[in-house]
Amino acid sequence: FGSRVASWPFKTHRIFHIMRARGILPLVALTALLLGCIASAADHNESCEDPSFLQTPRKIGEFAQPKRVDLTLLDDLVDASPKPVDASQKPVDASQNPRITTETFLGVATAALLFLTWEFTKNSRKYHEEVCAPGGVSDRWWFVIMSAMIQVVSGSVYAMGAWQNDLRDTLQISMTSATIIGAMAFTGNLAGFLGGMLFDRSGPRAAVCLGCCCLSVGYCLIGIALVSSLAKNLKVMLACVGSLVAGYASVSLLDNITCMACSISFPQNRAAAVGYLKAVLATAGGLWALLWVQVFRNRFGLVPFMAISAIAPFVVGVTSLSSIKVLPPHCREPLKDRGEIARALTLVFLLTVLTCFDVWAGYEYAKGLGASSWITGSIALALQMSPLLLLVTVKESGQGSAGSAGSAHEIVRPKNRIGISFQTAFKGMDFWLLWACQFAVFGAGVATNQNLALILETTGHDSASSLGVALFALTSALSRIVVGILSDKYQAYFTRFHWLTAGAFCAMIGQFLVSLMDLTGIMTGTCLMGLSFGSFYTIIVPMVNEMYGNLEFGKMLGAQMSCQAPAALVIVCHLMPVVYRNAAGGKDVCEGRGCFQTSFLLLTVLNAVGLAAAVALQVRNADSLPVTRLNQAKSSKGLSS
C-alpha cells in the first residue's frame, strides 16, 4: 500500500506532462476563467435572493396553465415531460443578468469560429487524408474516454425539453413557437449524410472539430435571442436557427462521428464500443436536465445555462481533438491484459451507477420529494466525468508495436478502403428495409417518451408519470451496453440481424400494450419501448459498417439517420396532435382513452411493418452481406467481360 501511495506523485506528474503535450492545460485554465466569469455574473441575479424561492420544489399537479401536448423531439431524457410549475415561481428575467450580454455570446461564437478557421487552415493536410499516427495501446483508451466526453456535450441537446417552458416564458412566446424551436433541433437530420461525407473524406477529427464549434455557435444564437432587444419574431427566428445548428452538430457531427470511428477502430468489439458511447449519450441528456433543474433554474437562470452550454462543447471538443482518430491496426486488438479488462469493467460500472443516480434524482424531483440542490447536480457531473480518472492508470507510449510504421504517420487513403459506394447501396433493397425499420422504431420511441405524462394523465394516473419516464430512461440506457456486449460475444449464434428483429418485435408489442390504456399495459409497454429504442441504436452503427464496408460508411449512416426527421415530424408533430385535438372536442385538456388509443393502434400497425422489414432483412442476409454479394457480382461481371 505504501508503494502505491508513493507512486501517486509520479503518476500525477505524468498526467500533467501528458496534458501539456496534448495541449489540454491552456484550455483547462481558459475554461476555469470563463466559468468563473459566468458564475460571478450569475451571482448578481436579484431573483435568487429570496431563500423561499430557492427551496420551493415544483410538484406534480400544480400548473401555471393548462397542459398541452409536448411535441419536442427528444431521446433518452431522464425527465422529458414539461415540468409542473408552482405559481409562486417565476422564470429568471434575462435583463437581470447585466454582465452576460449579447457581446458575451458573440465573443464565444467568434472564438469558436476563429479556432475552426485556424484548425482547418493549419492542419489542412490532415483533413484531406485519414491520418493515423502510430502509437501504443494507450491511444485507444484516450480515444474511447475522450469520445465519451464528446458524447457528454452532445447530449445537452436532448435536455432541451427540460428548459423549453422557461425559454417560452423568457421570450414571451406561445407554446407553438416554443415547440417549433424544439422541433428544429432534429430537422437538420434530413441532411445528415453531409456530416458523413466529411467523415469519409477527412476523418473523424475534422468532423468533431466542426461539430463542437457549431454546437457552441448554436447555443450562442439561442443566448443572443434571450438577452437581445430584438423584435419577438426575430428572436424566435434566431432561436430556431440556433436550435437547428446545435441539433445538427450534436447528431450528425458528434454522436454519429464518434460512433463510426469506434466501429472502425474496434472491429472485434464494434457493438460493445458503440453501445458504451450510446449509453453515455443517454445519461448525458439526463445530466444536463439535472444540472438545469437542480443548479441553474432557480439560482442563476436560463442565460448563464446557455453560456455554459455554449462554452462546454468548445472546450471539451478542443481538448479531445488530439485523441479523436481512427486507430491504426496494431491498436485494434481485443482486450487481453487484466488491467485493460479492469478498466473496461470500471467504465461500465461507473456508467451504471450514473444511470441509476440520474433516474433516482429525476424521479425524486418530479414527485416533489426533494428540493433542488446543487449537491445533486454536482454528484451527477462528477460521476459523468469520472472516466477521466482512468487515464491516470494508462501508460503513455509514444511508439507502436513491432508492426507499426515507426515515427512516420500511417496514411489510409479513401480509395484504399474496402466497401461499396453509396450510390450502389442506395439502389439496393437492403438499404430501404433498414430505413423503414428505423423509421418505425424511432417514431414509436419518441411518441411514447414525449407524451407519457399526458397519456397517464388521460387515464387518471398522473402520479405515475415520473416512474414511467424513469423506466424508459433506465431500460434504454442499460440495454445499449448489454446488447452491445452480447451481440459481439455471441454473434455466431445470434447475429445483429436477429437483434434487429427482436428490437422491432419489442417495439410492436410495446405500442400495442400502451394502446390498451391501462396502467399495467402502459408501464410494460414503456419498458419494452426503452429496450427496443436502446438496442436498435446500438446495433445499427456496426450493422451498416459490416453491411457496406468503410468506403462511404459515413454517408451511408448519415442517410440512414435522416429518417429520424420525417418520423418525428409525421408522428409526433402531426398524427398525435391531430388525434388528441379531435378527441378533446375543442377543450384544452383531453380526458379518456380515446385521446391516444387511436394513435398507438396506428403505431402498432406501423411497427408491424417495421418488424416485417427486419425479418426480410434477416432472411436476405442469412448467408452473405451486401458488400460480399456486390463485390462478387462485380468480379464475375469483370471476368465475363
Steps between C-alpha positions, in 0.01 A plus 500: 500500500785737584661447160170583327465821699858592420435449127214751486721811477676340205168414333370850561812647345464266202138600443604867525766435236252317275246780528765754411617290206143463370428871534239460774644716778443841334142407425439381856624834630281685245198293602549579868530870420184506287298300752613735775390804300159347430450399864595851609251649256229257602545588868355843423164343418263679739227241465715250688514699820171364631581179688143379477523524123809281501360227723146463362485187282253466220244230560296291263149632471584872526491669162528859394286430194309205348717213383559468133661240284879516520621462144875533544712229348704353782680176576604333822411784735472420868206739532390622159141595583415868555567595860204604716560847632414639842303821473746673734789442262591725210756448229819695539495810283796531266516874566601428860833355380672821386846343467393228256404702197482457126871579481574205730337252266646671193845466656458125563367445148785700350757301697348174374500617138857632524621169639315312228663715233845462655465124541386438143762737359801383700414131493347493152720206400349284770152570373558375147623160607427273791814528712567240769805594704667184630476465874469250779196319630440798730367693201181298496423588861551869431283455191213323681493726805532824303229376263284450808565861601389607152178306557448683829484841331311356205227380737421856610260532205284219636438700819330781309158384620601571860539875438255545212230655720749751644613589148136563410444722805824696458436571131128553574392280212227242454538130564473443124804719437691324779407165345631613162831600660529156660405321178769682304767320704440179304376634168859536382536121502350504152849606388683261731688348207704821468667435835565145386662625181736715706588193707569295185716768343686653793468263793336535844717781634385748236134415556531520881679835476224639279229346719630642828530849354153482341346375826657794684380747236148354512468559875647847457222585254237385751676704769499810280127453446454497879701812586457719191237769448398378155139468387320188618482348151874548451569340839296194406678479164840532668413233756376269221825538309699439817298189578546373144878552506541350849282200421676423173841530663399275789364214289674514161841645594564365850289198597507323163866585436640366827290182470619441143863550602452248782336251266800510264760509777365197690401247231470214750302702756303740281167481679652505849697819428207668324259386772716661768506832314126486436438431870719799592288711264183378671628587848634834375148612413397425858809676634427826321136483609610449861749788480221724377235414758737444793761770452407769248125544478429656837846642572654639184239486225491400135755749367799368704388147414516588130845649555625180665336294224686707239841484670492130593498351146771738382734420789432125521517464125829680462662312788391172343614566143847349538345170610223476237617287208454164336742276685782331305476121457742414783271678750189304400574176681238376749550547873734237643691660785337489843556869546313584181212269589482666842483844337220388269301356790558819699359709215188284488462513879531880517249539220253267671529693828446829316194363319339386824588828673350711218181296502471522879566875509255571219232284662544661842486851357200433278308357795580807709689295759812714490585864445747604233855468628831583339645196680284263291608666178864498608490128580350423160767712328778333698372153407472598133860628490645223718631291203772763462658364819574173319750684281729511805536122472581503128868476410576756234717361220619696205576212270297213369564133498738321270256522216462876510659742263746655743481875526334549164128551470288225352287630216178318418373647177126481423563320171666214691201437726292187455128533435235599250393845387202685639337515158510121472364448852228762448358299210490177702202365694701443820558873543128580492397208718731629773374856444137389542579307817677800652213733403254284693715441810614863534153644449348262755771565758474878478119490501500293820768695685377847417132445575524264798392759758194596295414136430494419871308820574220405260469159666490647852850397613679834514727399788655215298644724227839546666531124553422435133759747375756352742430146374541607138830673576634210705413225251619706204839578654578156641384311189763684294785355703352151542397454137832638379701249702276202426475567127880497475558197721230273355486630143553148363175384663287815509595745226440874494205439268342282768545784751341739251199270462471461878507878545232553235283232665535669842400832341185350346392326822583809704280723285213252521524482880498880527190511277311301766509819709520336843781556749653152474498505121646850480787423739582165337484653154726785611764253622485308171533822301803600706663164428419526130614862471831445677592173329414625151737797511778281631461245220447727201849656495703175483231346276535771234879474530497123444235507227666761279864528613711811567506658153212745564402392848429853621272584210313169543433550870408867457244409236356232726472744792318750278178302556480641854384840378200385290407242766487763771323758283234260374433310824576743783419832334200397289336164577486517879395868534221453243361193680533676837317815384220302337449293814504814719201643311618860520618483862853585611544173687386162367376226732437132436657216306412646162759777535790272403358153434450553127852638461662201668291251307624662180856490637452129573418445133799712398733295719352179358619628162838577659514146639426358156784712358737370770406138429548552126840656568598206718397245235679685219826518696495154658783368282686811382507877542440759224868598482593137429222438248560819305877454491454146373257625236753760385776240483292256297391779268860604448605141421217453251586824322 
